[in-house]
Amino acid sequence: MTKKKLLSAIAGLLVTTGIVVGVFLVFRFVLQSAPLETVMSEQYGNRMIDFELADMNGNTTRVSASSGKPKLINFWASWCPGCHDEAESLNRVYAKYKDEVEIISVNVTTEDTVEEAQAFLDAYDIQMPALLDEDGTVSAQYMITAIPTNFFVKRDGTIDKITYEITEAGAEAFIKELLDDNEDDES
């Protein structure tokens, strides 16, 4: 191969790589700013099911419809690409709203291992409570058929919205609706 052909091939590869990266960045920007789509569900308007699960340290946490706080309940597994995609967004949402909204993550441990779940939590420095659904009871009660799945629950304990993969902008929009709904209830 001549030097000219080699340089031409390298230039072509660089241009192609630039186009692919550009398309990816545009796609990510559009995806991050697009509103979340809700999942069709018969659960809307139903009262959430209270549950108790242990965290990574064996401490039990009770999640209750009657806590008086709106909630975001995130079901996830360490092997799930969408869970990796949403982890940093969930961290930012948790940091911003943890005092106003109960934000809980539930590892679907029947589809994962405790060790892999811990590695995931460490890799993304997850700060929100991470509970283990080791026997699958809570996942079954919430009819989880896809991972990730996110439940947005009103202060009165009723299920308002359900989504699959979450974006920061979409989650904030739904959380603001929950908080606005709470203000309307108080007036």
C-alpha positions as CSV (number, residue, x, y, z in Angstrom):
1,M,0.0,0.0,0.0
2,T,1.4,3.4,-1.0
3,K,1.8,6.2,1.5
4,K,-0.9,8.2,-0.3
5,K,-3.4,5.3,0.0
6,L,-2.6,4.7,3.6
7,L,-3.1,8.4,4.5
8,S,-6.4,8.4,2.5
9,A,-7.6,5.3,4.4
10,I,-6.7,6.9,7.8
11,A,-8.4,10.1,6.8
12,G,-11.5,8.2,5.8
13,L,-11.5,6.3,9.1
14,L,-11.2,9.5,11.1
15,V,-14.0,11.2,9.2
16,T,-16.2,8.1,9.7
17,T,-15.4,8.0,13.4
18,G,-16.2,11.7,13.7
19,I,-19.6,11.2,12.1
20,V,-20.4,8.3,14.3
21,V,-19.4,10.2,17.5
22,G,-21.3,13.3,16.3
23,V,-24.5,11.2,15.7
24,F,-24.1,9.5,19.1
25,L,-23.8,12.9,20.8
26,V,-26.8,14.4,19.1
27,F,-28.8,11.2,19.9
28,R,-27.8,11.4,23.6
29,F,-28.7,15.1,23.8
30,V,-32.1,14.5,22.3
31,L,-32.7,11.4,24.4
32,Q,-31.7,13.2,27.6
33,S,-33.9,16.2,26.9
34,A,-36.9,14.2,25.7
35,P,-39.8,13.7,28.1
36,L,-40.2,10.2,29.6
37,E,-42.8,8.0,28.2
38,T,-45.1,6.4,30.8
39,V,-45.8,2.7,30.7
40,M,-49.4,1.6,30.2
41,S,-50.6,0.1,33.4
42,E,-53.7,-0.8,35.4
43,Q,-51.8,0.3,38.5
44,Y,-52.3,4.1,38.0
45,G,-54.4,5.5,40.8
46,N,-54.0,2.4,42.9
47,R,-52.4,2.7,46.3
48,M,-48.8,1.5,46.3
49,I,-48.1,-1.7,48.2
50,D,-46.1,-1.1,51.4
51,F,-43.0,-3.2,51.7
52,E,-39.9,-3.9,53.9
53,L,-36.6,-4.9,52.5
54,A,-33.0,-5.2,53.8
55,D,-30.2,-3.0,52.4
56,M,-26.7,-4.1,51.7
57,N,-25.8,-4.0,55.4
58,G,-28.8,-6.1,56.5
59,N,-30.8,-3.1,57.9
60,T,-34.5,-3.3,57.2
61,T,-36.2,-0.3,55.5
62,R,-40.0,0.1,55.4
63,V,-41.5,1.9,52.4
64,S,-45.0,3.0,53.2
65,A,-47.8,4.7,51.3
66,S,-48.7,6.6,54.4
67,S,-45.3,8.2,54.9
68,G,-46.7,11.5,53.7
69,K,-44.0,12.0,51.1
70,P,-44.1,11.5,47.3
71,K,-41.8,8.7,46.1
72,L,-39.7,7.6,43.3
73,I,-39.1,3.8,43.5
74,N,-36.5,2.5,41.0
75,F,-36.3,-1.2,40.2
76,W,-32.9,-2.2,38.7
77,A,-30.3,-4.9,38.2
78,S,-26.5,-4.7,37.7
79,W,-26.5,-6.3,34.3
80,C,-29.2,-4.0,32.8
81,P,-27.8,-1.5,30.2
82,G,-30.7,1.0,30.9
83,C,-29.8,0.8,34.6
84,H,-26.3,1.8,33.9
85,D,-27.5,4.6,31.6
86,E,-29.8,6.1,34.2
87,A,-27.5,5.7,37.3
88,E,-25.9,9.1,37.1
89,S,-29.2,10.8,36.4
90,L,-30.7,9.1,39.5
91,N,-27.8,10.2,41.6
92,R,-28.3,13.9,40.6
93,V,-32.1,13.6,41.1
94,Y,-31.5,12.1,44.5
95,A,-29.0,14.8,45.5
96,K,-31.5,17.5,44.5
97,Y,-34.8,16.1,45.9
98,K,-33.8,13.7,48.7
99,D,-35.3,16.1,51.4
100,E,-38.6,16.5,49.5
101,V,-39.1,13.1,47.9
102,E,-38.5,9.5,49.1
103,I,-36.2,8.1,46.4
104,I,-35.5,4.4,46.8
105,S,-33.8,1.8,44.6
106,V,-34.8,-1.8,44.7
107,N,-32.4,-4.4,43.3
108,V,-34.2,-7.2,41.7
109,T,-31.9,-9.6,43.3
110,T,-33.6,-12.7,42.0
111,E,-32.1,-11.6,38.6
112,D,-28.8,-10.4,40.1
113,T,-26.3,-11.3,42.8
114,V,-25.6,-9.3,46.0
115,E,-22.0,-9.0,44.9
116,E,-22.8,-7.7,41.5
117,A,-25.4,-5.3,42.9
118,Q,-22.7,-4.0,45.4
119,A,-20.2,-3.5,42.6
120,F,-22.8,-1.5,40.6
121,L,-23.6,0.7,43.6
122,D,-19.8,1.3,44.2
123,A,-19.1,2.0,40.5
124,Y,-21.8,4.7,40.4
125,D,-21.3,5.9,44.0
126,I,-25.1,5.4,44.5
127,Q,-26.2,7.4,47.6
128,M,-29.9,6.7,47.7
129,P,-31.2,3.8,49.8
130,A,-30.6,0.5,47.9
131,L,-32.7,-2.4,49.0
132,L,-32.5,-6.0,48.0
133,D,-35.5,-7.9,46.8
134,E,-33.9,-11.3,47.3
135,D,-37.0,-13.5,47.0
136,G,-38.7,-11.4,44.3
137,T,-41.8,-10.7,46.4
138,V,-41.8,-6.9,45.9
139,S,-41.0,-7.1,42.2
140,A,-43.9,-9.5,41.8
141,Q,-46.3,-7.3,43.8
142,Y,-45.3,-4.3,41.6
143,M,-45.6,-6.5,38.4
144,I,-42.1,-5.7,37.2
145,T,-41.7,-7.1,33.7
146,A,-38.9,-4.9,32.5
147,I,-35.8,-3.5,34.2
148,P,-35.4,-0.6,34.9
149,T,-38.9,0.4,36.0
150,N,-39.6,3.5,37.9
151,F,-42.7,4.3,40.0
152,F,-43.7,7.9,40.8
153,V,-46.0,7.9,43.8
154,K,-48.1,10.8,45.1
155,R,-47.9,11.9,48.8
156,D,-51.2,10.1,49.4
157,G,-49.6,6.8,48.3
158,T,-51.3,6.5,44.9
159,I,-49.3,5.5,41.9
160,D,-49.1,8.4,39.5
161,K,-46.8,7.4,36.7
162,I,-44.6,4.4,35.7
163,T,-41.7,4.6,33.3
164,Y,-38.9,2.4,32.1
165,E,-35.5,4.0,31.8
166,I,-35.3,7.4,33.4
167,T,-33.7,10.7,32.4
168,E,-32.8,13.5,34.7
169,A,-35.0,16.0,32.9
170,G,-37.9,13.6,32.7
171,A,-37.7,12.6,36.3
172,E,-37.5,16.2,37.4
173,A,-40.6,17.0,35.4
174,F,-42.6,14.2,37.1
175,I,-41.2,15.1,40.5
176,K,-42.2,18.7,40.1
177,E,-45.7,17.5,39.2
178,L,-45.8,15.4,42.4
179,L,-44.6,18.4,44.5
180,D,-47.0,20.8,42.8
181,D,-49.8,18.2,43.4
182,N,-48.8,18.2,47.1
183,E,-49.0,22.0,47.2
184,D,-52.5,21.9,45.7
185,D,-53.6,19.4,48.3
186,E,-52.4,21.6,51.1
187,S,-54.2,24.8,49.9
